[in-house]
């Protein structure tokens, strides 16, 4: 998921207004920093800041993609190592537990009726939440 790039309607509006004011008088100045030159400087400053912001978002997106790929790779490696330990020592061995595995005998499997009941209860809770 990429982060959305930012644009500015105010910047677009200011650029249009500046071109109109420039047509009136390129040296328009009403005092108190109400001048066309000040407006053009602020437009350029905002444009530059938006460009910097959007460039930073692109770097963040690239970094996030790299992190996701590294996480997947590490997950596969962990799973492979655990399966290797299970294959060498067995899934009922203390070595398998030390590697982070769960003994087959310790796994609790729900019966079919319990699973169906749980799904029905979760659906009822969701429908009650949406009705409220």
C-alpha positions, 0 to 999 in steps of 0.5 A: 500500500503506497502512501498518497502523494500530496497536492495543494488546491491552495497552491493551484489557486495562488498560481492562478491568482498570481498570473492574474495579478502579474497581468495587472502590474508585475511590481504590484505592492500594497505594503505590509508584505502584501506584494506580488513578489512576496506571494511568488516567493511563498508559492515557490516555498510551498511548491518546494516543500510539497516536492520534498514531502512527496519525495520523502513519501516515495522513500518511505514507500520503498523502505516499507516494500523492502521491510515487507520482503525481508519479513517474508524472507525471515518468516520462510527461513524460521519456518524452514528451520523449525521444520528441519528441527522437527524432521531431524529430532521429531515433533514430539522432541524437546529440541522441537519445543526449544526451537519454538514448535508446539508438541503435537500432543499439546495441540487442542483441536476443536470438534466440528460442532464446536467450530460451527457453534463458534462461527455462528456466535461470531456472526451473531456478534457482528450482526449485532454490532452493525445493527447498533 
